[in-house]
Amino acid sequence: MGKMRPNTLEYVCKVTLLIKKDGSRLFYGNYRPLNMQTQKDAYPMPLIEDVLSQFGFANSGFLHSTCKEDFGKC
């Protein structure tokens, strides 16, 4: 194939091209070493319910909007 080449960067994962029993190919990446090098986010994203409640929206999980009757079903 000639498209793949070794990589010497610090953040890489080992990639293997496996051939299944039926002859098809499976692209497999081992991300465990890469995941051990990365750090978890110290400030994860807030829950959408918390953000909506801060803005005064109902905490129903849906944002409702109105539309004209002749526009069709909403």
N, CA, C and O atoms as CSV, one atom per row, in Angstrom:
chain,resi,resn,atom,element,x,y,z
A,1,MET,N,N,0.821,-1.190,0.000
A,1,MET,CA,C,0.000,0.000,0.000
A,1,MET,C,C,0.868,1.257,0.000
A,1,MET,O,O,0.615,2.167,-0.789
A,2,GLY,N,N,1.866,1.332,0.848
A,2,GLY,CA,C,2.796,2.433,0.810
A,2,GLY,C,C,2.301,3.739,1.398
A,2,GLY,O,O,2.983,4.753,1.254
A,3,LYS,N,N,1.167,3.767,2.043
A,3,LYS,CA,C,0.613,5.005,2.582
A,3,LYS,C,C,0.986,5.230,4.039
A,3,LYS,O,O,0.935,6.367,4.507
A,4,MET,N,N,1.354,4.199,4.761
A,4,MET,CA,C,1.667,4.320,6.179
A,4,MET,C,C,3.178,4.347,6.367
A,4,MET,O,O,3.928,3.700,5.636
A,5,ARG,N,N,3.600,5.110,7.365
A,5,ARG,CA,C,5.026,5.172,7.673
A,5,ARG,C,C,5.187,5.314,9.185
A,5,ARG,O,O,4.265,5.781,9.854
A,6,PRO,N,N,6.329,4.925,9.735
A,6,PRO,CA,C,6.550,5.048,11.177
A,6,PRO,C,C,6.510,6.513,11.617
A,6,PRO,O,O,6.890,7.414,10.869
A,7,ASN,N,N,6.046,6.724,12.837
A,7,ASN,CA,C,5.937,8.067,13.377
A,7,ASN,C,C,6.794,8.161,14.625
A,7,ASN,O,O,6.825,7.224,15.423
A,8,THR,N,N,7.489,9.269,14.809
A,8,THR,CA,C,8.361,9.437,15.962
A,8,THR,C,C,7.874,10.553,16.888
A,8,THR,O,O,8.617,11.001,17.761
A,9,LEU,N,N,6.638,11.001,16.704
A,9,LEU,CA,C,6.101,12.045,17.559
A,9,LEU,C,C,5.839,11.515,18.968
A,9,LEU,O,O,5.766,10.306,19.187
A,10,GLU,N,N,5.700,12.438,19.917
A,10,GLU,CA,C,5.499,12.049,21.314
A,10,GLU,C,C,4.109,11.458,21.550
A,10,GLU,O,O,3.959,10.500,22.308
A,11,TYR,N,N,3.100,12.027,20.902
A,11,TYR,CA,C,1.725,11.583,21.115
A,11,TYR,C,C,1.264,10.766,19.916
A,11,TYR,O,O,0.731,11.312,18.950
A,12,VAL,N,N,1.467,9.485,19.983
A,12,VAL,CA,C,1.067,8.583,18.910
A,12,VAL,C,C,0.364,7.379,19.523
A,12,VAL,O,O,0.457,7.137,20.727
A,13,CYS,N,N,-0.328,6.639,18.692
A,13,CYS,CA,C,-0.884,5.361,19.121
A,13,CYS,C,C,-0.471,4.306,18.098
A,13,CYS,O,O,-0.314,4.597,16.912
A,14,LYS,N,N,-0.304,3.112,18.567
A,14,LYS,CA,C,0.103,2.022,17.689
A,14,LYS,C,C,-1.090,1.611,16.836
A,14,LYS,O,O,-2.174,1.336,17.351
A,15,VAL,N,N,-0.876,1.575,15.538
A,15,VAL,CA,C,-1.943,1.230,14.604
A,15,VAL,C,C,-1.580,-0.068,13.910
A,15,VAL,O,O,-0.449,-0.256,13.464
A,16,THR,N,N,-2.563,-0.964,13.824
A,16,THR,CA,C,-2.353,-2.256,13.190
A,16,THR,C,C,-3.459,-2.483,12.171
A,16,THR,O,O,-4.617,-2.151,12.426
A,17,LEU,N,N,-3.122,-3.029,11.053
A,17,LEU,CA,C,-4.100,-3.393,10.038
A,17,LEU,C,C,-4.269,-4.906,10.096
A,17,LEU,O,O,-3.392,-5.651,9.660
A,18,LEU,N,N,-5.397,-5.355,10.635
A,18,LEU,CA,C,-5.649,-6.783,10.796
A,18,LEU,C,C,-6.451,-7.314,9.616
A,18,LEU,O,O,-7.265,-6.599,9.032
A,19,ILE,N,N,-6.213,-8.567,9.275
A,19,ILE,CA,C,-6.997,-9.224,8.229
A,19,ILE,C,C,-7.903,-10.238,8.915
A,19,ILE,O,O,-7.427,-11.154,9.585
A,20,LYS,N,N,-9.219,-10.066,8.744
A,20,LYS,CA,C,-10.192,-10.946,9.376
A,20,LYS,C,C,-10.254,-12.294,8.654
A,20,LYS,O,O,-9.647,-12.476,7.598
A,21,LYS,N,N,-11.000,-13.237,9.245
A,21,LYS,CA,C,-11.136,-14.564,8.660
A,21,LYS,C,C,-11.822,-14.516,7.302
A,21,LYS,O,O,-11.536,-15.332,6.426
A,22,ASP,N,N,-12.742,-13.545,7.128
A,22,ASP,CA,C,-13.453,-13.452,5.852
A,22,ASP,C,C,-12.650,-12.698,4.790
A,22,ASP,O,O,-13.131,-12.531,3.670
A,23,GLY,N,N,-11.434,-12.238,5.118
A,23,GLY,CA,C,-10.571,-11.561,4.165
A,23,GLY,C,C,-10.655,-10.047,4.201
A,23,GLY,O,O,-9.841,-9.368,3.576
A,24,SER,N,N,-11.630,-9.508,4.926
A,24,SER,CA,C,-11.745,-8.051,5.026
A,24,SER,C,C,-10.702,-7.520,6.001
A,24,SER,O,O,-10.144,-8.271,6.801
A,25,ARG,N,N,-10.449,-6.230,5.926
A,25,ARG,CA,C,-9.417,-5.615,6.767
A,25,ARG,C,C,-10.049,-4.809,7.892
A,25,ARG,O,O,-11.131,-4.240,7.744
A,26,LEU,N,N,-9.352,-4.776,9.014
A,26,LEU,CA,C,-9.790,-4.020,10.183
A,26,LEU,C,C,-8.658,-3.100,10.611
A,26,LEU,O,O,-7.548,-3.557,10.886
A,27,PHE,N,N,-8.940,-1.801,10.667
A,27,PHE,CA,C,-7.968,-0.796,11.095
A,27,PHE,C,C,-8.097,-0.684,12.609
A,27,PHE,O,O,-9.130,-0.233,13.104
A,28,TYR,N,N,-7.078,-1.083,13.347
A,28,TYR,CA,C,-7.125,-1.146,14.804
A,28,TYR,C,C,-6.080,-0.206,15.384
A,28,TYR,O,O,-4.908,-0.264,15.011
A,29,GLY,N,N,-6.508,0.668,16.305
A,29,GLY,CA,C,-5.586,1.571,16.983
A,29,GLY,C,C,-5.602,1.316,18.482
A,29,GLY,O,O,-6.669,1.265,19.094
A,30,ASN,N,N,-4.421,1.156,19.078
A,30,ASN,CA,C,-4.300,0.949,20.520
A,30,ASN,C,C,-4.063,2.319,21.168
A,30,ASN,O,O,-2.949,2.843,21.135
A,31,TYR,N,N,-5.110,2.888,21.751
A,31,TYR,CA,C,-5.046,4.229,22.317
A,31,TYR,C,C,-4.699,4.244,23.805
A,31,TYR,O,O,-4.633,5.323,24.394
A,32,ARG,N,N,-4.478,3.103,24.426
A,32,ARG,CA,C,-4.196,3.077,25.864
A,32,ARG,C,C,-2.944,3.862,26.255
A,32,ARG,O,O,-3.008,4.619,27.223
A,33,PRO,N,N,-1.808,3.728,25.562
A,33,PRO,CA,C,-0.641,4.547,25.937
A,33,PRO,C,C,-0.892,6.041,25.750
A,33,PRO,O,O,-0.432,6.851,26.554
A,34,LEU,N,N,-1.614,6.408,24.704
A,34,LEU,CA,C,-1.937,7.806,24.472
A,34,LEU,C,C,-2.851,8.344,25.571
A,34,LEU,O,O,-2.667,9.467,26.040
A,35,ASN,N,N,-3.825,7.551,25.975
A,35,ASN,CA,C,-4.736,7.973,27.048
A,35,ASN,C,C,-4.015,8.136,28.380
A,35,ASN,O,O,-4.410,8.970,29.196
A,36,MET,N,N,-2.971,7.359,28.611
A,36,MET,CA,C,-2.221,7.498,29.864
A,36,MET,C,C,-1.403,8.792,29.880
A,36,MET,O,O,-1.106,9.310,30.956
A,37,GLN,N,N,-1.031,9.328,28.706
A,37,GLN,CA,C,-0.255,10.558,28.633
A,37,GLN,C,C,-1.127,11.807,28.752
A,37,GLN,O,O,-0.657,12.847,29.213
A,38,THR,N,N,-2.377,11.716,28.346
A,38,THR,CA,C,-3.235,12.900,28.362
A,38,THR,C,C,-3.786,13.149,29.758
A,38,THR,O,O,-3.948,12.219,30.548
A,39,GLN,N,N,-4.072,14.407,30.051
A,39,GLN,CA,C,-4.625,14.787,31.348
A,39,GLN,C,C,-6.111,15.074,31.202
A,39,GLN,O,O,-6.559,15.634,30.201
A,40,LYS,N,N,-6.860,14.681,32.213
A,40,LYS,CA,C,-8.294,14.962,32.200
A,40,LYS,C,C,-8.529,16.444,32.401
A,40,LYS,O,O,-7.733,17.134,33.038
A,41,ASP,N,N,-9.622,16.920,31.855
A,41,ASP,CA,C,-9.970,18.334,31.955
A,41,ASP,C,C,-10.314,18.672,33.401
A,41,ASP,O,O,-11.162,18.022,34.011
A,42,ALA,N,N,-9.652,19.692,33.948
A,42,ALA,CA,C,-9.902,20.089,35.332
A,42,ALA,C,C,-11.264,20.775,35.473
A,42,ALA,O,O,-11.851,20.778,36.555
A,43,TYR,N,N,-11.764,21.355,34.379
A,43,TYR,CA,C,-13.054,22.043,34.388
A,43,TYR,C,C,-13.928,21.438,33.299
A,43,TYR,O,O,-13.974,21.955,32.182
A,44,PRO,N,N,-14.626,20.342,33.614
A,44,PRO,CA,C,-15.456,19.714,32.587
A,44,PRO,C,C,-16.634,20.615,32.199
A,44,PRO,O,O,-16.991,21.542,32.926
A,45,MET,N,N,-17.217,20.326,31.059
A,45,MET,CA,C,-18.354,21.117,30.589
A,45,MET,C,C,-19.524,20.969,31.557
A,45,MET,O,O,-19.758,19.877,32.075
A,46,PRO,N,N,-20.260,22.049,31.808
A,46,PRO,CA,C,-21.407,21.958,32.714
A,46,PRO,C,C,-22.565,21.220,32.054
A,46,PRO,O,O,-22.643,21.121,30.830
A,47,LEU,N,N,-23.452,20.710,32.883
A,47,LEU,CA,C,-24.649,20.053,32.369
A,47,LEU,C,C,-25.552,21.082,31.706
A,47,LEU,O,O,-25.660,22.211,32.185
A,48,ILE,N,N,-26.195,20.709,30.618
A,48,ILE,CA,C,-27.042,21.639,29.893
A,48,ILE,C,C,-28.223,22.083,30.749
A,48,ILE,O,O,-28.699,23.209,30.604
A,49,GLU,N,N,-28.702,21.213,31.639
A,49,GLU,CA,C,-29.815,21.585,32.519
A,49,GLU,C,C,-29.410,22.724,33.446
A,49,GLU,O,O,-30.211,23.621,33.712
A,50,ASP,N,N,-28.173,22.697,33.939
A,50,ASP,CA,C,-27.695,23.761,34.821
A,50,ASP,C,C,-27.561,25.081,34.078
A,50,ASP,O,O,-27.890,26.137,34.619
A,51,VAL,N,N,-27.082,25.027,32.845
A,51,VAL,CA,C,-26.923,26.249,32.059
A,51,VAL,C,C,-28.285,26.856,31.743
A,51,VAL,O,O,-28.468,28.068,31.851
A,52,LEU,N,N,-29.241,26.012,31.351
A,52,LEU,CA,C,-30.578,26.511,31.021
A,52,LEU,C,C,-31.276,27.096,32.242
A,52,LEU,O,O,-31.991,28.091,32.127
A,53,SER,N,N,-31.078,26.492,33.404
A,53,SER,CA,C,-31.709,27.026,34.607
A,53,SER,C,C,-31.104,28.369,35.001
A,53,SER,O,O,-31.803,29.209,35.567
A,54,GLN,N,N,-29.833,28.591,34.719
A,54,GLN,CA,C,-29.215,29.884,35.004
A,54,GLN,C,C,-29.787,30.985,34.124
A,54,GLN,O,O,-29.853,32.141,34.541
A,55,PHE,N,N,-30.200,30.635,32.912
A,55,PHE,CA,C,-30.779,31.618,32.008
A,55,PHE,C,C,-32.282,31.765,32.187
A,55,PHE,O,O,-32.904,32.586,31.514
A,56,GLY,N,N,-32.872,30.989,33.074
A,56,GLY,CA,C,-34.289,31.119,33.371
A,56,GLY,C,C,-35.202,30.262,32.521
A,56,GLY,O,O,-36.418,30.446,32.563
A,57,PHE,N,N,-34.660,29.332,31.751
A,57,PHE,CA,C,-35.500,28.436,30.967
A,57,PHE,C,C,-36.022,27.323,31.860
A,57,PHE,O,O,-35.414,26.976,32.873
A,58,ALA,N,N,-37.166,26.772,31.460
A,58,ALA,CA,C,-37.726,25.655,32.213
A,58,ALA,C,C,-36.791,24.458,32.100
A,58,ALA,O,O,-36.125,24.263,31.083
A,59,ASN,N,N,-36.756,23.681,33.137
A,59,ASN,CA,C,-35.857,22.532,33.183
A,59,ASN,C,C,-36.556,21.283,32.671
A,59,ASN,O,O,-36.447,20.217,33.278
A,60,SER,N,N,-37.281,21.407,31.548
A,60,SER,CA,C,-38.028,20.279,31.016
A,60,SER,C,C,-37.214,19.449,30.029
A,60,SER,O,O,-37.622,18.345,29.668
A,61,GLY,N,N,-36.084,19.958,29.596
A,61,GLY,CA,C,-35.286,19.232,28.632
A,61,GLY,C,C,-35.539,19.661,27.200
A,61,GLY,O,O,-34.809,19.260,26.294
A,62,PHE,N,N,-36.571,20.477,26.984
A,62,PHE,CA,C,-36.895,20.936,25.639
A,62,PHE,C,C,-37.003,22.451,25.630
A,62,PHE,O,O,-37.432,23.054,26.614
A,63,LEU,N,N,-36.622,23.057,24.540
A,63,LEU,CA,C,-36.846,24.478,24.336
A,63,LEU,C,C,-38.032,24.613,23.389
A,63,LEU,O,O,-37.992,24.120,22.261
A,64,HIS,N,N,-39.075,25.274,23.845
A,64,HIS,CA,C,-40.277,25.416,23.035
A,64,HIS,C,C,-40.272,26.767,22.350
A,64,HIS,O,O,-39.900,27.774,22.952
A,65,SER,N,N,-40.681,26.792,21.106
A,65,SER,CA,C,-40.793,28.042,20.378
A,65,SER,C,C,-42.141,28.071,19.683
A,65,SER,O,O,-42.723,27.026,19.394
A,66,THR,N,N,-42.629,29.260,19.418
A,66,THR,CA,C,-43.920,29.399,18.756
A,66,THR,C,C,-43.705,29.646,17.267
A,66,THR,O,O,-42.662,30.152,16.852
A,67,CYS,N,N,-44.696,29.284,16.480
A,67,CYS,CA,C,-44.650,29.542,15.057
A,67,CYS,C,C,-46.055,29.845,14.569
A,67,CYS,O,O,-47.031,29.575,15.269
A,68,LYS,N,N,-46.160,30.393,13.393
A,68,LYS,CA,C,-47.455,30.753,12.828
A,68,LYS,C,C,-48.214,29.495,12.448
A,68,LYS,O,O,-47.620,28.464,12.132
A,69,GLU,N,N,-49.537,29.596,12.483
A,69,GLU,CA,C,-50.381,28.449,12.145
A,69,GLU,C,C,-50.209,28.027,10.691
A,69,GLU,O,O,-50.226,26.832,10.394
A,70,ASP,N,N,-50.046,28.973,9.789
A,70,ASP,CA,C,-49.945,28.643,8.371
A,70,ASP,C,C,-48.575,28.072,7.997
A,70,ASP,O,O,-48.369,27.660,6.855
A,71,PHE,N,N,-47.659,28.047,8.929
A,71,PHE,CA,C,-46.310,27.525,8.667
A,71,PHE,C,C,-46.284,26.011,8.721
A,71,PHE,O,O,-45.327,25.397,8.249
A,72,GLY,N,N,-47.302,25.401,9.280
A,72,GLY,CA,C,-47.360,23.935,9.380
A,72,GLY,C,C,-47.221,23.513,10.827
A,72,GLY,O,O,-47.242,24.343,11.737
A,73,LYS,N,N,-47.081,22.231,11.025
A,73,LYS,CA,C,-46.944,21.709,12.391
A,73,LYS,C,C,-45.611,22.124,12.970
A,73,LYS,O,O,-44.605,22.189,12.263
A,74,CYS,N,N,-45.611,22.405,14.268
A,74,CYS,CA,C,-44.373,22.795,14.956
A,74,CYS,C,C,-43.864,21.662,15.792
A,74,CYS,O,O,-42.831,21.795,16.449
